[in-house]
Amino acid sequence: MNASKTSHSRMRVTEVEEFLKNPPDGFSVEELSSGHRVHSDPEKSLVLIDDFNSCRREIVFLNSVGRKVKMRNLWEYTSMRKSLLSKRIYLLMSACEENLSVNDKKAANEERVAVLKQFVVSINANDPFIKWQMEKGLDWSISSVAGESYRVDIDLTEIMENWAVKNSSVITDKLTKVQPVWRDASFTLKYYSDALFDFAHWFGFSKRTFCLRLT
């Protein structure tokens, strides 16, 4: 198994550098002086990756809808739901280590965590088990807010924590094992209704979260 890339029938985890050098089927990478542009087939892949920097170069996924998806009508929701239940979903996640040298006084001006590595993580939403979880979570989110505007976070932290236990050597070259803190191990759907007085949304009562698991 390639040390920078691990696979599972339901999930693939690939280091950013490896992804850019050897993009998967349906992707192509255009190299520019300022960085990389990544092209993908929107019919097969749902890319939820914001623009980011790697090795001081800008990485742009041209067909990405971003990690926080906004939907303003039933058509947009139906289209996104169809993609979430059928395509391979791509996310950018960072494995981080707590920076113990940073004290509380400096925390406001300095990062409390250091990024060890960045990974492109893909989830096969067409897999029956993943699809069942996604469908159940989306249905629960909608039924619990009764037509109001709402926000739902789909959390993959547990998946990545379990993956890290078996792949610590991929995350860091240190001899001692590191239990990483995962950044951006989720994505967000935001639905805006046309309700005149959407009090539950205004006061933050319509936020929902559900977790995905591989087993």
PyRosetta script that sets phi, psi and omega in degrees:
from pyrosetta import init, pose_from_sequence

init()
pose = pose_from_sequence("MNASKTSHSRMRVTEVEEFLKNPPDGFSVEELSSGHRVHSDPEKSLVLIDDFNSCRREIVFLNSVGRKVKMRNLWEYTSMRKSLLSKRIYLLMSACEENLSVNDKKAANEERVAVLKQFVVSINANDPFIKWQMEKGLDWSISSVAGESYRVDIDLTEIMENWAVKNSSVITDKLTKVQPVWRDASFTLKYYSDALFDFAHWFGFSKRTFCLRLT")
pose.set_psi(1, 133.6)
pose.set_omega(1, 177.8)
pose.set_phi(2, -60.7)
pose.set_psi(2, 132.2)
pose.set_omega(2, -174.8)
pose.set_phi(3, -66.5)
pose.set_psi(3, -20.3)
pose.set_omega(3, -177.3)
pose.set_phi(4, -101.7)
pose.set_psi(4, 3.0)
pose.set_omega(4, -176.1)
pose.set_phi(5, -146.2)
pose.set_psi(5, 127.5)
pose.set_omega(5, 176.4)
pose.set_phi(6, -125.4)
pose.set_psi(6, 151.3)
pose.set_omega(6, -175.3)
pose.set_phi(7, -129.6)
pose.set_psi(7, 154.1)
pose.set_omega(7, 173.6)
pose.set_phi(8, -148.2)
pose.set_psi(8, 149.0)
pose.set_omega(8, -179.7)
pose.set_phi(9, -58.1)
pose.set_psi(9, -26.4)
pose.set_omega(9, 179.5)
pose.set_phi(10, -101.8)
pose.set_psi(10, -18.7)
pose.set_omega(10, -176.0)
pose.set_phi(11, -146.6)
pose.set_psi(11, 145.1)
pose.set_omega(11, 171.9)
pose.set_phi(12, -127.7)
pose.set_psi(12, 138.2)
pose.set_omega(12, 178.3)
pose.set_phi(13, -124.7)
pose.set_psi(13, 120.9)
pose.set_omega(13, -175.4)
pose.set_phi(14, -132.7)
pose.set_psi(14, 131.7)
pose.set_omega(14, 174.3)
pose.set_phi(15, -58.9)
pose.set_psi(15, 145.6)
pose.set_omega(15, -177.7)
pose.set_phi(16, -56.4)
pose.set_psi(16, -45.4)
pose.set_omega(16, -177.9)
pose.set_phi(17, -62.0)
pose.set_psi(17, -40.3)
pose.set_omega(17, 178.6)
pose.set_phi(18, -67.9)
pose.set_psi(18, -38.5)
pose.set_omega(18, 179.1)
pose.set_phi(19, -61.2)
pose.set_psi(19, -41.8)
pose.set_omega(19, -178.8)
pose.set_phi(20, -71.1)
pose.set_psi(20, -34.4)
pose.set_omega(20, 179.5)
pose.set_phi(21, -74.7)
pose.set_psi(21, -41.2)
pose.set_omega(21, -176.8)
pose.set_phi(22, -130.9)
pose.set_psi(22, 74.1)
pose.set_omega(22, -178.2)
pose.set_phi(23, -63.7)
pose.set_psi(23, 148.1)
pose.set_omega(23, -179.8)
pose.set_phi(24, -71.0)
pose.set_psi(24, 172.3)
pose.set_omega(24, 178.2)
pose.set_phi(25, -56.5)
pose.set_psi(25, 136.5)
pose.set_omega(25, -179.7)
pose.set_phi(26, 92.3)
pose.set_psi(26, -5.0)
pose.set_omega(26, 179.5)
pose.set_phi(27, -120.1)
pose.set_psi(27, 149.6)
pose.set_omega(27, 171.0)
pose.set_phi(28, -142.0)
pose.set_psi(28, 150.1)
pose.set_omega(28, -175.5)
pose.set_phi(29, -120.0)
pose.set_psi(29, 127.2)
pose.set_omega(29, 177.5)
pose.set_phi(30, -104.0)
pose.set_psi(30, 121.2)
pose.set_omega(30, -178.1)
pose.set_phi(31, -92.8)
pose.set_psi(31, 127.6)
pose.set_omega(31, 179.6)
pose.set_phi(32, -120.6)
pose.set_psi(32, 169.6)
pose.set_omega(32, 178.6)
pose.set_phi(33, -64.6)
pose.set_psi(33, -29.5)
pose.set_omega(33, -177.5)
pose.set_phi(34, -91.4)
pose.set_psi(34, -13.5)
pose.set_omega(34, -177.6)
pose.set_phi(35, 160.6)
pose.set_psi(35, -138.1)
pose.set_omega(35, -177.5)
pose.set_phi(36, -133.7)
pose.set_psi(36, 143.1)
pose.set_omega(36, 169.2)
pose.set_phi(37, -111.9)
pose.set_psi(37, 129.5)
pose.set_omega(37, -177.0)
pose.set_phi(38, -109.9)
pose.set_psi(38, 122.0)
pose.set_omega(38, 178.4)
pose.set_phi(39, -100.2)
pose.set_psi(39, 145.5)
pose.set_omega(39, 179.2)
pose.set_phi(40, -143.5)
pose.set_psi(40, 163.8)
pose.set_omega(40, 178.7)
pose.set_phi(41, -93.2)
pose.set_psi(41, 106.2)
pose.set_omega(41, -176.7)
pose.set_phi(42, -65.9)
pose.set_psi(42, -13.5)
pose.set_omega(42, 178.0)
pose.set_phi(43, -76.2)
pose.set_psi(43, -22.6)
pose.set_omega(43, -176.5)
pose.set_phi(44, -113.0)
pose.set_psi(44, -26.5)
pose.set_omega(44, -173.1)
pose.set_phi(45, -126.0)
pose.set_psi(45, 142.7)
pose.set_omega(45, 172.7)
pose.set_phi(46, -111.2)
pose.set_psi(46, 105.5)
pose.set_omega(46, -176.0)
pose.set_phi(47, -97.2)
pose.set_psi(47, 123.3)
pose.set_omega(47, -178.2)
pose.set_phi(48, -120.8)
pose.set_psi(48, 57.0)
pose.set_omega(48, -174.4)
pose.set_phi(49, -124.3)
pose.set_psi(49, 122.9)
pose.set_omega(49, 174.9)
pose.set_phi(50, -77.7)
pose.set_psi(50, 158.9)
pose.set_omega(50, 175.8)
pose.set_phi(51, -57.9)
pose.set_psi(51, 141.9)
pose.set_omega(51, -179.8)
pose.set_phi(52, -150.5)
pose.set_psi(52, 171.6)
pose.set_omega(52, 178.9)
pose.set_phi(53, -112.6)
pose.set_psi(53, 138.7)
pose.set_omega(53, 175.9)
pose.set_phi(54, -138.1)
pose.set_psi(54, 124.1)
pose.set_omega(54, -176.7)
pose.set_phi(55, 53.9)
pose.set_psi(55, 42.0)
pose.set_omega(55, 177.4)
pose.set_phi(56, 63.5)
pose.set_psi(56, 23.4)
pose.set_omega(56, 177.1)
pose.set_phi(57, -124.5)
pose.set_psi(57, 142.1)
pose.set_omega(57, -176.9)
pose.set_phi(58, -82.2)
pose.set_psi(58, 131.8)
pose.set_omega(58, 178.4)
pose.set_phi(59, -113.1)
pose.set_psi(59, 122.7)
pose.set_omega(59, -178.1)
pose.set_phi(60, -123.8)
pose.set_psi(60, 122.5)
pose.set_omega(60, 173.0)
pose.set_phi(61, -94.3)
pose.set_psi(61, 105.7)
pose.set_omega(61, -168.5)
pose.set_phi(62, -63.7)
pose.set_psi(62, -34.7)
pose.set_omega(62, -176.5)
pose.set_phi(63, -99.1)
pose.set_psi(63, 16.9)
pose.set_omega(63, -179.5)
pose.set_phi(64, -78.3)
pose.set_psi(64, 142.6)
pose.set_omega(64, 174.7)
pose.set_phi(65, -96.2)
pose.set_psi(65, 0.9)
pose.set_omega(65, 178.2)
pose.set_phi(66, 89.5)
pose.set_psi(66, 161.9)
pose.set_omega(66, -176.3)
pose.set_phi(67, -76.6)
pose.set_psi(67, -20.3)
pose.set_omega(67, 176.4)
pose.set_phi(68, -115.6)
pose.set_psi(68, 108.4)
pose.set_omega(68, -173.1)
pose.set_phi(69, -97.3)
pose.set_psi(69, 126.2)
pose.set_omega(69, 178.9)
pose.set_phi(70, -103.1)
pose.set_psi(70, 133.8)
pose.set_omega(70, 178.4)
pose.set_phi(71, -128.7)
pose.set_psi(71, 132.1)
pose.set_omega(71, -173.7)
pose.set_phi(72, -117.7)
pose.set_psi(72, -1.3)
pose.set_omega(72, 177.5)
pose.set_phi(73, -155.8)
pose.set_psi(73, 173.0)
pose.set_omega(73, -175.8)
pose.set_phi(74, -64.6)
pose.set_psi(74, -35.7)
pose.set_omega(74, -179.9)
pose.set_phi(75, -62.7)
pose.set_psi(75, -45.1)
pose.set_omega(75, 180.0)
pose.set_phi(76, -64.7)
pose.set_psi(76, -39.6)
pose.set_omega(76, 178.1)
pose.set_phi(77, -65.0)
pose.set_psi(77, -44.8)
pose.set_omega(77, -178.6)
pose.set_phi(78, -62.3)
pose.set_psi(78, -40.8)
pose.set_omega(78, 178.9)
pose.set_phi(79, -64.5)
pose.set_psi(79, -44.4)
pose.set_omega(79, 179.7)
pose.set_phi(80, -67.3)
pose.set_psi(80, -40.5)
pose.set_omega(80, 178.9)
pose.set_phi(81, -60.6)
pose.set_psi(81, -42.9)
pose.set_omega(81, 178.7)
pose.set_phi(82, -59.5)
pose.set_psi(82, -42.5)
pose.set_omega(82, 178.6)
pose.set_phi(83, -65.6)
pose.set_psi(83, -41.5)
pose.set_omega(83, -178.8)
pose.set_phi(84, -66.1)
pose.set_psi(84, -20.8)
pose.set_omega(84, -177.8)
pose.set_phi(85, -104.9)
pose.set_psi(85, 6.7)
pose.set_omega(85, -175.2)
pose.set_phi(86, -141.7)
pose.set_psi(86, -23.9)
pose.set_omega(86, -172.4)
pose.set_phi(87, -103.7)
pose.set_psi(87, 170.3)
pose.set_omega(87, 171.6)
pose.set_phi(88, -85.5)
pose.set_psi(88, 126.3)
pose.set_omega(88, -175.6)
pose.set_phi(89, -95.9)
pose.set_psi(89, 131.6)
pose.set_omega(89, -178.7)
pose.set_phi(90, -115.2)
pose.set_psi(90, 131.0)
pose.set_omega(90, -179.8)
pose.set_phi(91, -133.6)
pose.set_psi(91, 154.2)
pose.set_omega(91, 172.4)
pose.set_phi(92, -103.6)
pose.set_psi(92, 127.2)
pose.set_omega(92, 178.6)
pose.set_phi(93, -130.9)
pose.set_psi(93, 150.2)
pose.set_omega(93, -179.1)
pose.set_phi(94, -119.1)
pose.set_psi(94, 128.6)
pose.set_omega(94, 172.5)
pose.set_phi(95, -88.5)
pose.set_psi(95, 121.8)
pose.set_omega(95, -173.9)
pose.set_phi(96, -122.3)
pose.set_psi(96, 159.7)
pose.set_omega(96, 175.9)
pose.set_phi(97, -123.5)
pose.set_psi(97, 135.8)
pose.set_omega(97, 179.1)
pose.set_phi(98, -62.5)
pose.set_psi(98, 132.5)
pose.set_omega(98, -179.8)
pose.set_phi(99, -89.2)
pose.set_psi(99, 95.2)
pose.set_omega(99, -175.3)
pose.set_phi(100, -70.8)
pose.set_psi(100, -13.0)
pose.set_omega(100, -179.5)
pose.set_phi(101, -80.7)
pose.set_psi(101, -9.8)
pose.set_omega(101, -179.7)
pose.set_phi(102, -93.2)
pose.set_psi(102, 119.6)
pose.set_omega(102, 179.2)
pose.set_phi(103, -90.9)
pose.set_psi(103, 173.6)
pose.set_omega(103, -173.9)
pose.set_phi(104, -62.2)
pose.set_psi(104, -33.5)
pose.set_omega(104, -177.3)
pose.set_phi(105, -66.6)
pose.set_psi(105, -32.5)
pose.set_omega(105, -178.6)
pose.set_phi(106, -92.9)
pose.set_psi(106, -4.7)
pose.set_omega(106, -172.6)
pose.set_phi(107, -59.5)
pose.set_psi(107, -32.9)
pose.set_omega(107, -177.0)
pose.set_phi(108, -69.2)
pose.set_psi(108, -24.9)
pose.set_omega(108, -175.6)
pose.set_phi(109, -110.2)
pose.set_psi(109, -4.6)
pose.set_omega(109, -176.1)
pose.set_phi(110, -140.4)
pose.set_psi(110, 143.7)
pose.set_omega(110, -177.9)
pose.set_phi(111, -62.3)
pose.set_psi(111, 134.2)
pose.set_omega(111, 177.5)
pose.set_phi(112, -82.2)
pose.set_psi(112, -14.0)
pose.set_omega(112, 178.8)
pose.set_phi(113, -128.3)
pose.set_psi(113, 148.9)
pose.set_omega(113, 176.5)
pose.set_phi(114, -108.3)
pose.set_psi(114, 133.0)
pose.set_omega(114, 179.9)
pose.set_phi(115, -75.8)
pose.set_psi(115, 122.9)
pose.set_omega(115, 177.4)
pose.set_phi(116, -84.9)
pose.set_psi(116, -51.6)
pose.set_omega(116, 178.1)
pose.set_phi(117, -155.3)
pose.set_psi(117, 154.4)
pose.set_omega(117, 175.4)
pose.set_phi(118, -110.9)
pose.set_psi(118, 141.4)
pose.set_omega(118, -176.6)
pose.set_phi(119, -131.0)
pose.set_psi(119, 145.8)
pose.set_omega(119, 166.6)
pose.set_phi(120, -94.3)
pose.set_psi(120, 119.1)
pose.set_omega(120, -177.2)
pose.set_phi(121, -110.8)
pose.set_psi(121, 129.1)
pose.set_omega(121, 177.7)
pose.set_phi(122, -120.3)
pose.set_psi(122, 139.3)
pose.set_omega(122, 179.6)
pose.set_phi(123, -118.4)
pose.set_psi(123, 130.7)
pose.set_omega(123, 178.9)
pose.set_phi(124, -83.6)
pose.set_psi(124, 94.9)
pose.set_omega(124, -176.7)
pose.set_phi(125, -72.2)
pose.set_psi(125, -10.4)
pose.set_omega(125, 177.6)
pose.set_phi(126, -85.8)
pose.set_psi(126, -8.9)
pose.set_omega(126, 175.5)
pose.set_phi(127, -64.7)
pose.set_psi(127, 133.1)
pose.set_omega(127, -175.0)
pose.set_phi(128, -53.7)
pose.set_psi(128, -40.1)
pose.set_omega(128, -177.6)
pose.set_phi(129, -71.9)
pose.set_psi(129, -43.5)
pose.set_omega(129, 177.8)
pose.set_phi(130, -64.6)
pose.set_psi(130, -43.5)
pose.set_omega(130, -179.5)
pose.set_phi(131, -60.9)
pose.set_psi(131, -41.1)
pose.set_omega(131, 179.4)
pose.set_phi(132, -62.6)
pose.set_psi(132, -43.9)
pose.set_omega(132, 179.1)
pose.set_phi(133, -63.9)
pose.set_psi(133, -44.8)
pose.set_omega(133, -178.1)
pose.set_phi(134, -63.2)
pose.set_psi(134, -45.4)
pose.set_omega(134, -179.0)
pose.set_phi(135, -63.5)
pose.set_psi(135, -43.6)
pose.set_omega(135, 179.0)
pose.set_phi(136, -62.8)
pose.set_psi(136, -44.0)
pose.set_omega(136, -179.4)
pose.set_phi(137, -66.2)
pose.set_psi(137, -41.0)
pose.set_omega(137, 179.2)
pose.set_phi(138, -66.8)
pose.set_psi(138, -42.4)
pose.set_omega(138, 179.2)
pose.set_phi(139, -63.3)
pose.set_psi(139, -42.3)
pose.set_omega(139, 178.8)
pose.set_phi(140, -62.7)
pose.set_psi(140, -41.7)
pose.set_omega(140, -178.5)
pose.set_phi(141, -62.7)
pose.set_psi(141, -45.2)
pose.set_omega(141, -178.0)
pose.set_phi(142, -67.8)
pose.set_psi(142, -45.3)
pose.set_omega(142, -176.3)
pose.set_phi(143, -66.6)
pose.set_psi(143, -24.1)
pose.set_omega(143, -175.6)
pose.set_phi(144, -87.5)
pose.set_psi(144, -7.8)
pose.set_omega(144, -179.3)
pose.set_phi(145, -114.2)
pose.set_psi(145, -3.8)
pose.set_omega(145, 170.5)
pose.set_phi(146, 52.8)
pose.set_psi(146, 51.2)
pose.set_omega(146, 173.0)
pose.set_phi(147, 80.5)
pose.set_psi(147, 3.6)
pose.set_omega(147, 179.4)
pose.set_phi(148, -84.0)
pose.set_psi(148, 170.8)
pose.set_omega(148, 169.0)
pose.set_phi(149, -65.1)
pose.set_psi(149, 147.2)
pose.set_omega(149, -179.3)
pose.set_phi(150, -155.0)
pose.set_psi(150, 166.2)
pose.set_omega(150, 175.9)
pose.set_phi(151, -130.9)
pose.set_psi(151, 133.7)
pose.set_omega(151, 176.3)
pose.set_phi(152, -130.3)
pose.set_psi(152, 130.0)
pose.set_omega(152, 176.8)
pose.set_phi(153, -100.9)
pose.set_psi(153, 127.5)
pose.set_omega(153, 176.0)
pose.set_phi(154, -101.1)
pose.set_psi(154, 112.5)
pose.set_omega(154, -168.4)
pose.set_phi(155, -100.9)
pose.set_psi(155, 127.9)
pose.set_omega(155, 178.5)
pose.set_phi(156, -114.5)
pose.set_psi(156, 16.6)
pose.set_omega(156, -176.0)
pose.set_phi(157, -59.2)
pose.set_psi(157, -44.8)
pose.set_omega(157, -178.8)
pose.set_phi(158, -61.9)
pose.set_psi(158, -39.8)
pose.set_omega(158, 177.4)
pose.set_phi(159, -58.8)
pose.set_psi(159, -46.0)
pose.set_omega(159, -176.5)
pose.set_phi(160, -72.0)
pose.set_psi(160, -34.0)
pose.set_omega(160, 176.9)
pose.set_phi(161, -64.0)
pose.set_psi(161, -42.6)
pose.set_omega(161, 178.2)
pose.set_phi(162, -66.7)
pose.set_psi(162, -38.3)
pose.set_omega(162, 177.6)
pose.set_phi(163, -64.1)
pose.set_psi(163, -41.4)
pose.set_omega(163, -177.1)
pose.set_phi(164, -63.3)
pose.set_psi(164, -32.9)
pose.set_omega(164, 180.0)
pose.set_phi(165, -60.2)
pose.set_psi(165, -37.5)
pose.set_omega(165, -177.3)
pose.set_phi(166, -92.1)
pose.set_psi(166, -8.3)
pose.set_omega(166, -174.3)
pose.set_phi(167, -133.1)
pose.set_psi(167, 38.3)
pose.set_omega(167, -177.4)
pose.set_phi(168, -61.7)
pose.set_psi(168, -31.7)
pose.set_omega(168, -178.9)
pose.set_phi(169, -69.6)
pose.set_psi(169, -22.9)
pose.set_omega(169, 177.7)
pose.set_phi(170, -75.5)
pose.set_psi(170, -31.1)
pose.set_omega(170, -175.4)
pose.set_phi(171, -79.9)
pose.set_psi(171, -40.9)
pose.set_omega(171, -177.5)
pose.set_phi(172, -147.6)
pose.set_psi(172, 153.0)
pose.set_omega(172, 178.5)
pose.set_phi(173, -91.2)
pose.set_psi(173, 1.2)
pose.set_omega(173, -179.0)
pose.set_phi(174, -65.2)
pose.set_psi(174, 147.0)
pose.set_omega(174, 179.5)
pose.set_phi(175, -69.6)
pose.set_psi(175, -35.2)
pose.set_omega(175, 178.4)
pose.set_phi(176, -84.2)
pose.set_psi(176, 140.5)
pose.set_omega(176, -178.8)
pose.set_phi(177, -68.9)
pose.set_psi(177, 141.6)
pose.set_omega(177, 178.9)
pose.set_phi(178, -115.2)
pose.set_psi(178, 130.4)
pose.set_omega(178, 174.3)
pose.set_phi(179, -95.5)
pose.set_psi(179, 99.0)
pose.set_omega(179, -171.6)
pose.set_phi(180, -71.5)
pose.set_psi(180, 154.9)
pose.set_omega(180, 169.4)
pose.set_phi(181, -99.0)
pose.set_psi(181, 127.4)
pose.set_omega(181, -174.8)
pose.set_phi(182, -93.6)
pose.set_psi(182, 128.1)
pose.set_omega(182, 177.3)
pose.set_phi(183, -105.1)
pose.set_psi(183, 138.0)
pose.set_omega(183, 178.2)
pose.set_phi(184, 64.1)
pose.set_psi(184, 32.6)
pose.set_omega(184, 178.3)
pose.set_phi(185, -86.2)
pose.set_psi(185, 42.4)
pose.set_omega(185, 178.8)
pose.set_phi(186, -161.9)
pose.set_psi(186, 166.7)
pose.set_omega(186, 169.5)
pose.set_phi(187, -138.7)
pose.set_psi(187, 162.6)
pose.set_omega(187, -168.3)
pose.set_phi(188, -127.4)
pose.set_psi(188, 136.2)
pose.set_omega(188, 172.1)
pose.set_phi(189, -110.6)
pose.set_psi(189, 130.2)
pose.set_omega(189, 178.2)
pose.set_phi(190, -122.2)
pose.set_psi(190, 118.8)
pose.set_omega(190, 179.1)
pose.set_phi(191, -110.7)
pose.set_psi(191, 128.1)
pose.set_omega(191, -179.5)
pose.set_phi(192, -110.3)
pose.set_psi(192, 115.1)
pose.set_omega(192, 177.3)
pose.set_phi(193, -84.9)
pose.set_psi(193, 171.3)
pose.set_omega(193, 178.3)
pose.set_phi(194, -98.8)
pose.set_psi(194, 21.6)
pose.set_omega(194, 179.2)
pose.set_phi(195, -63.9)
pose.set_psi(195, 137.2)
pose.set_omega(195, -177.2)
pose.set_phi(196, -69.7)
pose.set_psi(196, -42.8)
pose.set_omega(196, 179.6)
pose.set_phi(197, -120.0)
pose.set_psi(197, 91.8)
pose.set_omega(197, -175.1)
pose.set_phi(198, -99.7)
pose.set_psi(198, 65.2)
pose.set_omega(198, -171.5)
pose.set_phi(199, -61.6)
pose.set_psi(199, -40.9)
pose.set_omega(199, -177.6)
pose.set_phi(200, -59.8)
pose.set_psi(200, -40.5)
pose.set_omega(200, 178.6)
pose.set_phi(201, -69.9)
pose.set_psi(201, -43.0)
pose.set_omega(201, -179.1)
pose.set_phi(202, -59.0)
pose.set_psi(202, -38.8)
pose.set_omega(202, -176.1)
pose.set_phi(203, -95.6)
pose.set_psi(203, 9.7)
pose.set_omega(203, 173.8)
pose.set_phi(204, 77.8)
pose.set_psi(204, 18.7)
pose.set_omega(204, -178.4)
pose.set_phi(205, -86.9)
pose.set_psi(205, -7.2)
pose.set_omega(205, -175.9)
pose.set_phi(206, -107.3)
pose.set_psi(206, 28.3)
pose.set_omega(206, 175.3)
pose.set_phi(207, -90.7)
pose.set_psi(207, 133.9)
pose.set_omega(207, -179.8)
pose.set_phi(208, -131.3)
pose.set_psi(208, 154.5)
pose.set_omega(208, 176.9)
pose.set_phi(209, -141.6)
pose.set_psi(209, 136.8)
pose.set_omega(209, 168.1)
pose.set_phi(210, -138.8)
pose.set_psi(210, 152.6)
pose.set_omega(210, -173.5)
pose.set_phi(211, -106.4)
pose.set_psi(211, 145.2)
pose.set_omega(211, 172.2)
pose.set_phi(212, -99.5)
pose.set_psi(212, 146.2)
pose.set_omega(212, 177.1)
pose.set_phi(213, -133.5)
pose.set_psi(213, 157.9)
pose.set_omega(213, 178.9)
pose.set_phi(214, -91.9)
pose.set_psi(214, -24.4)
pose.set_omega(214, -179.3)
pose.set_phi(215, -135.7)
pose.dump_pdb("model.pdb")
